[in-house]
Amino acid sequence: MKRLPKTIFGLALGLMLVTSCATSPPVAEPEPKPAETEQAEVPADSKAPAAEADKPTAAEPDAAVEPESSEEMTTVSIYVMDDMCNELVSETVQVERDQALSQAVGKVLAEQDYNAFKISGYRVNIDPGSGIAVVDLRLAPESQRKFVSLSSCEQRSLFGSLEETLLQNPDWQVNSVKFTERGEEIVL
């Protein structure tokens, strides 16, 4: 029985310590100060912005930029891989008539966006006698991947899109397409 008062006292003391530690001290919240703003002086002869916003102005073409005439542009079909990587889909694009083939190839390459794979340039040459187009691709120095590291879908998308674009535009008279990297044939 002598231990019971000491045990109760110990439990009461422990409970008091635990409850006193469990509460956090009050947090002082700073009062917001009024924001200091600088007022810019407006000249007396200027109009108020609200008055200008109510009156729309007519759009005028920039005289320095001449729009390209439709006679200089032509429509060509480029082919890109669908989202499921099942088939090539035709898209029509506008390109300059005198650079149609090169710009069409550039637009196909612009559609190719692969992780850590970057092409920095290309050349297209067509042998008029045989109808063979040679597409010489240049990998960017910072490209972490090579042509052989492309997945089968990426390969079909890149090479298939270029090949189909060149073969399906009859004005270019392309019968077959070869791919090179800096003059060396690309072997996958």
Stockholm file with secondary structure:
# STOCKHOLM 1.0

chainA/1-188         MKRLPKTIFGLALGLMLVTSCATSPPVAEPEPKPAETEQAEVPADSKAPAAEADKPTAAEPDAAVEPESSEEMTTVSIYVMDDMCNELVSETVQVERDQALSQAVGKVLAEQDYNAFKISGYRVNIDPGSGIAVVDLRLAPESQRKFVSLSSCEQRSLFGSLEETLLQNPDWQVNSVKFTERGEEIVL
#=GR chainA/1-188 SS CCHHHHHHHHHHHHHHHHHHHHSCCCCCCCCCCCCCCCCCCCCTTSCCHHHHHTSCCCCCCCTTSCCCCTTTEEEEEEEEECTTSSCEEEEEEEEEGGGHHHHHHHHHHHHCCBTTBCEEEEEEEEETTTTEEEEEEEECTTCCCCGGGSCHHHHIIIIIHHHHHHHTCGGGCCCEEEEEETTEECCC
#=GC SS_cons         CCHHHHHHHHHHHHHHHHHHHHSCCCCCCCCCCCCCCCCCCCCTTSCCHHHHHTSCCCCCCCTTSCCCCTTTEEEEEEEEECTTSSCEEEEEEEEEGGGHHHHHHHHHHHHCCBTTBCEEEEEEEEETTTTEEEEEEEECTTCCCCGGGSCHHHHIIIIIHHHHHHHTCGGGCCCEEEEEETTEECCC
//
